[in-house]
Amino acid sequence: MTLDTVKHAAETPDVEQPWAELGLKKDEYERIREILGRRPTGAELAMYSVMWSEHCSYKSSKVHLKQFGEKAPENDALLVGIGENAGVVDVGQGYAVTFKVESHNHPSYIEPYQGAATGVGGIVRDILAMGARPVAVVDPLRFGAADHPDTKRVLPGVVAGIGGYGNCLGLPNIGGEVVFDSCYQGNPLVNAGCIGVMKHEDIHLAKASGPGNKVILYGARTGGDGIGGVSVLASETFDDTKPTKRPAVQVGDPFQEKLLIECTLEIFGEKLVAGIQDLGGAGLSCATSELASAGTGGMRVELDTVPLRDATLSPEEILMSESQERMCAIVEPQHVDRFMEICEKWDVIATVIGEVTDGDRLEIFWHGEQIVDVPPGTVAHEGPTYHRPYARPEWQDALQADDANKLARPSSGEELREQVLKLVSSPNQASKAWITDQYDRFVQGNTVLAQPEDSGMVRIDEETNLGVAIATDGNGRYAKLDPYTGAQLALAEAYRNVAASGAKPLAVSDCLNFGSPEDTGVMWQFAEATRGLADACQKLGTPVTGGNVSLYNQTGDVAIHPTPVVAVLGVIDDVTRRTPIAFAEEGQLLYLLGDTKEEFGGSAWSEVVHDHLGGLPPAVDLDREKLLGEILISASRDGMVDAAHDLSDGGLIQAVTESCLRGGKGARLVVPDGLDAFTFLFSESAGRAVVAVPRSEELRFTDMCGARGLPATRIGVVDGEEIDVQGEFTIPLSELRTAYEATIPALLA
């Protein structure tokens, strides 16, 4: 077979090419021919196909994502924003923290273990590429119905993959969520996040500048696993049985990644790189084109020098392979020998595969024959931009009119009691310890808070106790009812979770999970959610620093609920002042902060008791969220509260149950004047938290709330070994614990 060189492509314009099989549209293929002034070579076609995929180019979403920049609030803490491998924020004392959330949804459905494991590996390398030492991971997860047979296939594999990879790297898993809903049956969401820490001067960017600088590929050998990988797989819907394109899912080696991390950090420490990029989605196609596009010149690559695990791989396959544990560095010639010495020390393969040129082309050669000659920006950053049509779905009005507030309510204390037990034992509200116990949450010894706390928190300076907190949240049921409000509620809950633990929210990363953008209703959901999140971030002063869009989460014509997952990063000056959720001391006074209204649309109660989704989600008051956050942070810093727990899914009774079980102490609750017991216990009104206040601090705390205008209602006291809602019912903690802890093991063990 004749090698498809640039010269051959120019001489054979009419050769049939498999552009459709590679996921390109006809007009996209024609645009590539127009850019090049000829047909592409096979290698060029491979590069454009993966880089112009939905997953890599954001071609359906970027017209909406630009709002995150246009509406970005002024924030002195932001050091690196959207456009790099991950955002970076200043957390004080000369430290910077980088964080990001990404998706590995489709690969995790096909190969749960490897799909989830390589999702962790990929996000860790994104953080590493910024110059930071990864210090913790989080994992927001969504699965189908908890009792569905396929959930028993997917969930254990995903959890084992996350735990296996993260535990081997020695990274604590400190946060995330697990949600079950039948809408995710054929499209589980496996989102992974990572936090890294560095000094300001250690920030690295992905760019290739300086003619004559060497391009070094280092890490694992390139194999046939992951050819097309996530770039193609995540850019198409599944049909009823499988994805119509089924490239190989990447295979991870966490021990190789651990060596790569330590090797890279030593290289950074000696300041040996001028630019760096990890190899994730689209592999070498992405790394070479993005580095060259972001730099000031061109790049020449000798592809046949790439170390391979499989000698039969074609040039196209090498360019498309998404084999894991690989990085690409730009190194000045005088530093190459030392770079190689460090790689050898860590047993990491490193190869000079090319150099930066003073031209403006990305040129790739195979055994001396030129197979790629492209303007790198057209591959990396100038792909298609779609203004896809969108329209409010015809069913939206009927869904919102189906008011959950009109559902039958319990009519007696005994019925209330039954429904509380039903709620706390439901898969979404029950303990996830069976899952989180498979993760090492305390490795490295700097974990301060981890699941099931409101946020994960790690100490980043052992002398000053400076720390950072992170929370991820998202409620697809809320977003289905109203995607604009649903996205804002996701941000508000994550913001509230961080503040409840005592940390000041600083910045946001997001993972926007939706169905097919070719569906006008799905595209409307995406447009509304993006607009809602951008507006709310502007109001709360928390800029979006980066993130991920995952589209085509759809089987046939059935899409998942719109699921914007929002991660909020916060900083705390002294982690010894953090606030846990546990009610641990008898006599602590319980205060409900915020206003409670009859808001049950999308609620856990409506789902668990009535299998219902309809009405409107809780209203959002961002000024109230900001005020609540300020109060929670001040109270934590000044020792006014011993415990705090935000109110969200399941309302007050779920939060109180979790805090009582966490601390091993009961609570006596009194229904406040103006509220009925049902609304008091189950409402999911936003902007609320429950706090445990020492008696000695009650006056100081209530004076602060009163002076700031935050409603603070005394609702009870920590006491005994039961939850006693006075005048309604009593449930012993032992009975609650059994209900809360037995569900997930029974379903999955």
Secondary structure, DSSP 8 states (H G I E B T S, - for coil): -----HHHHHH-TT----TTTTT--HHHHHHHHHHHTS---HHHHHHHHHHTSHHHH-TTTHHHHTHHHHT----TTEEE-TTSSSEEEEEETTEEEEEEEEE-HHHHHHSHHHHHHHHHHHHHHHHHHTT-EEEEEEEEEEES-TTSHHHHHHHHHHHHHHHHHHHHHT--EEEEEEEE-GGGSSS-EEEEEEEEEEEGGG-------STT-EEEEEES-B-STTBSHHHHHTTS-B-SSSBSS--------HHHHHHHHHHHHHHHHTT--SEEEE--TTHHHHHHHHHHHHSSSEEEEEGGGS-BS-TT--HHHHHHB--SSEEEEEE-GGGHHHHHHHHHHTT-EEEEEEEEESSS-EEEEETTEEEEEE-HHHHHT------------TTHHHHHHS-GGGS----SHHHHHHHHHHHHTSTTTS--HHHHTTS-SSTTS-EEE-TTSSSEEEES-TTT--EEEEEEE--HHHHHH-HHHHHHHHHHHHHHHHHHTT-EEEEEEEEEE-S-TTSHHHHHHHHHHHHHHHHHHHHHT--EEEEEEE---EETTEE---EEEEEEEEEES-GGG---S---STT-EEEEES------TT-HHHHHHH----S------HHHHHHHHHHHHHHHHTT--SEEEE--TTHHHHHHHHHHHHHT--EEE---TT--HHHHHH---SS-EEEEE-GGGHHHHHHHHHHHT--EEEEEEE-TTEEEETTTEEEEHHHHHHHHHHHHHHHH-
